[in-house]
Amino acid sequence: MLLVIDSLQRTAKHAVSTPVNWKNGADVIITGSVTYEMTKVTYPEGWKSPKPYLRSVPQLR
């Protein structure tokens, strides 16, 4: 139950979503509502993009 609440809070605060098998500390997915330009500003340290529509970053605290 706590992971669900943690996931919802991260989604609301950082515009990221968590995969179905997400564990605390694992990478999170940048939501589709965040544009490429916004991603460059929000995550200047970089992100992984195995597919053009799928971007992930290390979990933010």
Contacts in CASP RR format, 6 or more apart in sequence:
PFRMAT RR
TARGET T0000
AUTHOR 0000-0000-0000
METHOD contacts of the structure
MODEL  1
MLLVIDSLQRTAKHAVSTPVNWKNGADVIITGSVTYEMTKVTYPEGWKSP
KPYLRSVPQLR
3 22 0 8 1.000
3 23 0 8 1.000
3 24 0 8 1.000
6 24 0 8 1.000
7 17 0 8 1.000
7 18 0 8 1.000
7 22 0 8 1.000
10 16 0 8 1.000
10 18 0 8 1.000
10 28 0 8 1.000
10 59 0 8 1.000
10 60 0 8 1.000
11 17 0 8 1.000
11 18 0 8 1.000
11 31 0 8 1.000
14 28 0 8 1.000
14 60 0 8 1.000
15 30 0 8 1.000
15 31 0 8 1.000
15 33 0 8 1.000
15 34 0 8 1.000
15 42 0 8 1.000
16 28 0 8 1.000
16 29 0 8 1.000
16 30 0 8 1.000
16 31 0 8 1.000
16 57 0 8 1.000
16 60 0 8 1.000
17 28 0 8 1.000
17 29 0 8 1.000
17 31 0 8 1.000
18 28 0 8 1.000
18 29 0 8 1.000
19 26 0 8 1.000
19 28 0 8 1.000
19 29 0 8 1.000
22 28 0 8 1.000
24 59 0 8 1.000
25 58 0 8 1.000
25 59 0 8 1.000
26 59 0 8 1.000
27 48 0 8 1.000
27 56 0 8 1.000
27 57 0 8 1.000
27 58 0 8 1.000
27 59 0 8 1.000
28 56 0 8 1.000
28 57 0 8 1.000
28 58 0 8 1.000
28 59 0 8 1.000
28 60 0 8 1.000
29 54 0 8 1.000
29 55 0 8 1.000
29 56 0 8 1.000
30 39 0 8 1.000
30 43 0 8 1.000
30 47 0 8 1.000
30 55 0 8 1.000
30 56 0 8 1.000
30 57 0 8 1.000
32 53 0 8 1.000
34 42 0 8 1.000
39 47 0 8 1.000
39 55 0 8 1.000
43 57 0 8 1.000
46 57 0 8 1.000
47 55 0 8 1.000
47 56 0 8 1.000
47 57 0 8 1.000
48 55 0 8 1.000
48 56 0 8 1.000
48 57 0 8 1.000
49 55 0 8 1.000
49 56 0 8 1.000
END
